[in-house]
Amino acid sequence: MRLDKYLKISRIIKRRTVANEACDKGRIFVNGKQAKASYDVKVGDILELHFGEKVTKAEVLAVAEHVKKEGAAELYKIL
């Protein structure tokens, strides 16, 4: 699954366009490397989101195309 879509489905970022813009501006890192929106997310990847002074790290636990609102938090674990 594309990185921008994963960020939206998992509800880490609210909108896919915002996720795409964050990737374009170099604010999203996967396994320590800057990632494009088209990066193929895999289980076990470590995501780093840089917004201002705040850095959020999350580990990908699962990849799913469709998730109910309550199940989105099961796709990742905040580190």
C-alpha positions as CSV (number, residue, x, y, z in Angstrom):
1,M,0.0,0.0,0.0
2,R,1.2,3.5,-0.8
3,L,2.6,5.5,2.2
4,D,0.2,8.4,1.8
5,K,-2.8,6.0,1.7
6,Y,-1.5,4.1,4.7
7,L,-1.2,7.3,6.8
8,K,-4.8,8.1,6.0
9,I,-6.2,4.6,6.5
10,S,-4.4,4.3,9.9
11,R,-5.6,7.8,10.8
12,I,-2.1,8.9,11.7
13,I,-2.8,11.8,9.3
14,K,-6.4,12.9,8.7
15,R,-6.4,13.5,5.0
16,R,-4.5,11.8,2.1
17,T,-3.7,15.1,0.5
18,V,-2.1,16.3,3.7
19,A,-0.1,13.1,3.9
20,N,1.0,13.5,0.3
21,E,2.1,17.1,1.0
22,A,4.1,16.0,4.1
23,C,5.9,13.4,2.0
24,D,6.7,15.9,-0.7
25,K,8.1,18.4,1.9
26,G,10.4,15.7,3.3
27,R,8.7,15.4,6.7
28,I,8.1,11.6,6.6
29,F,10.9,9.1,7.0
30,V,10.7,5.3,6.7
31,N,13.4,3.2,8.4
32,G,15.6,6.4,8.7
33,K,15.3,7.4,5.0
34,Q,13.2,10.2,3.6
35,A,10.2,8.6,1.8
36,K,8.0,9.6,-1.1
37,A,4.2,9.2,-1.1
38,S,4.5,6.3,-3.5
39,Y,6.7,4.2,-1.1
40,D,5.3,0.7,-0.6
41,V,4.6,0.3,3.2
42,K,5.4,-3.2,4.7
43,V,4.9,-4.7,8.1
44,G,7.8,-3.9,10.4
45,D,8.6,-0.5,8.8
46,I,9.4,2.3,11.3
47,L,7.7,5.6,10.3
48,E,9.0,9.0,11.6
49,L,6.7,12.0,11.2
50,H,8.3,15.5,11.7
51,F,5.9,18.3,12.3
52,G,7.6,21.4,13.7
53,E,9.5,20.4,16.9
54,K,7.4,17.3,17.3
55,V,8.7,13.9,16.1
56,T,6.4,10.9,16.2
57,K,7.6,7.4,15.6
58,A,5.3,4.5,14.8
59,E,5.9,0.8,13.8
60,V,3.7,-0.7,11.1
61,L,2.0,-3.8,12.6
62,A,-0.5,-4.5,9.7
63,V,-1.5,-3.2,6.3
64,A,-5.2,-3.3,5.4
65,E,-7.1,-1.7,2.6
66,H,-10.3,-1.0,4.6
67,V,-10.5,-0.5,8.4
68,K,-13.3,0.5,10.7
69,K,-12.8,3.6,12.7
70,E,-12.2,1.6,15.9
71,G,-9.7,-0.8,14.3
72,A,-7.3,1.9,12.9
73,A,-5.2,2.0,16.0
74,E,-4.4,-1.7,15.6
75,L,-2.4,-1.0,12.4
76,Y,0.5,0.7,14.1
77,K,2.3,1.1,17.5
78,I,3.6,4.4,18.7
79,L,7.3,4.1,19.8
